[in-house]
Amino acid sequence: MEGPGFFLRRAKAEDIPAIVAIEKDSFVDPWNEETFQQSLEYWADSFFVAIVGGHVAGFIVGGLEDTGEAIYGHICNFAVAERFRGCGIGRMLVRRAEQQFALRLAEGVQLEVRVSNTPAQAFYQKLGYEPVFTVGGYYSNGEDALVMMKWFRF
């Protein structure tokens, strides 16, 4: 997938240091390098990066969850480097993950977002995600998470 000035591809092991740097700049409780390496091993087919000028500008990682009743995609982590926000990279990364989940016959996609992160909630709502419920104390600092879902309608 391509957008103006960037393209998307599956993540590679050599992308991990750049991903970790974006993660540290984006979150108060960032994943570490080992977690990203494990994610690449487990979910290589649904771990994507955006490339601008040969450099990683953003990433998204997720996997499939089978509840026994349904299969859902789960966006586990997603960030765009601050200087590249607002130019469509995030939207394209989410859509690419959704496409991958749909190809694997998922019925929809789930994600968690901090209840205080209203800009992210608005971003996801523009992409068709709906708030479903909250999970108390989800984050390491005790903050609640808002679970959001997008159901595929084929």
C-alpha positions in Angstrom: 0.0 0.0 0.0 1.2 3.5 -0.8 0.2 7.0 0.2 1.7 10.4 -0.7 5.4 10.1 0.1 5.3 6.8 2.0 4.6 3.1 1.5 3.7 0.2 3.8 5.4 -3.2 4.1 5.6 -6.0 6.6 8.0 -5.3 9.5 11.5 -6.9 9.5 13.8 -7.6 12.4 16.1 -4.7 11.3 13.1 -2.3 11.8 12.8 -3.1 15.5 15.3 -0.3 16.8 13.4 2.4 14.9 10.0 1.0 16.1 11.3 1.0 19.7 12.4 4.7 19.3 8.9 5.7 18.0 7.3 3.7 20.8 9.4 5.4 23.5 8.5 8.8 22.1 4.8 8.0 21.9 3.9 6.2 25.1 4.5 6.6 28.9 4.7 2.8 29.3 6.4 1.6 26.1 7.0 -1.9 25.0 10.6 -3.0 25.0 12.7 -4.4 22.2 12.1 -8.0 23.3 8.4 -7.6 23.2 8.5 -6.3 19.6 10.9 -9.1 18.6 8.4 -11.6 20.0 5.5 -9.9 18.3 7.4 -10.1 15.0 7.8 -13.9 15.5 4.2 -14.5 16.5 2.4 -12.0 14.2 4.7 -11.5 11.2 1.8 -11.4 8.8 0.1 -8.6 10.6 3.0 -6.4 11.7 3.4 -3.5 9.3 5.6 -0.4 9.0 5.3 2.8 7.1 8.4 3.9 5.3 9.3 7.5 4.4 12.6 8.3 2.8 13.9 4.9 3.7 13.1 5.3 7.4 10.4 3.8 9.6 7.8 6.5 10.2 5.2 4.4 12.0 4.1 0.8 12.8 1.1 -1.3 13.7 1.1 -4.8 15.2 -1.7 -7.1 15.9 -2.9 -10.6 15.8 -6.0 -12.8 15.5 -8.0 -13.9 18.6 -10.3 -16.8 18.4 -12.9 -16.7 21.2 -14.4 -20.0 20.2 -17.5 -18.2 18.8 -15.8 -15.7 16.6 -12.4 -14.6 15.2 -11.3 -11.0 15.7 -8.3 -9.0 14.8 -6.7 -7.3 17.7 -4.6 -4.1 17.2 -2.0 -4.6 20.0 0.2 -1.6 19.4 0.3 1.3 16.9 2.2 4.6 16.6 3.4 7.1 14.1 6.4 9.3 14.7 5.3 12.7 15.8 6.7 14.5 12.8 4.7 12.3 10.4 1.4 12.6 12.2 -1.5 14.1 10.3 -0.5 13.0 6.9 -2.5 9.8 6.5 0.1 7.3 7.6 -1.8 6.2 10.7 -5.0 5.8 8.7 -3.2 3.6 6.1 -1.6 1.5 8.8 -4.9 0.8 10.5 -6.6 0.0 7.1 -3.7 -2.4 6.2 -4.1 -4.3 9.4 -7.8 -4.5 9.0 -7.3 -5.8 5.5 -5.0 -8.5 6.8 -7.5 -9.5 9.5 -10.3 -9.7 6.9 -8.2 -11.9 4.7 -7.8 -14.2 7.7 -11.7 -14.3 8.0 -11.9 -12.1 11.1 -15.4 -10.7 11.8 -14.0 -7.4 13.2 -11.1 -5.6 15.0 -10.7 -4.8 18.6 -8.3 -2.3 20.3 -7.7 -0.6 23.6 -7.1 3.0 24.1 -6.5 5.1 27.3 -9.8 6.7 28.5 -7.8 10.0 28.7 -6.6 9.8 25.1 -9.6 11.5 23.5 -7.7 12.4 20.3 -6.9 8.7 19.6 -10.6 7.8 20.4 -11.7 10.4 17.8 -9.2 9.1 15.3 -10.6 5.5 15.7 -14.2 6.7 15.5 -13.5 8.4 12.2 -12.3 4.9 11.0 -15.5 3.3 12.1 -14.6 2.0 15.6 -17.2 2.2 18.3 -16.6 2.2 22.1 -17.8 -1.1 23.6 -16.8 -1.1 27.3 -14.0 -0.1 29.7 -11.5 -2.2 31.5 -10.5 -0.8 34.9 -6.8 -0.4 35.7 -5.7 -1.8 32.4 -2.5 0.3 32.1 0.5 0.1 34.3 -0.3 3.5 36.0 -3.8 2.2 36.8 -5.6 4.1 34.1 -8.7 2.5 32.5 -8.8 1.4 28.9 -11.7 1.9 26.5 -12.2 -1.1 24.3 -13.3 -0.1 20.8 -14.5 -2.4 18.0 -15.1 -2.3 14.3 -17.2 -5.0 12.8 -16.7 -6.0 9.2 -19.8 -5.9 7.1 -19.3 -8.1 4.1 
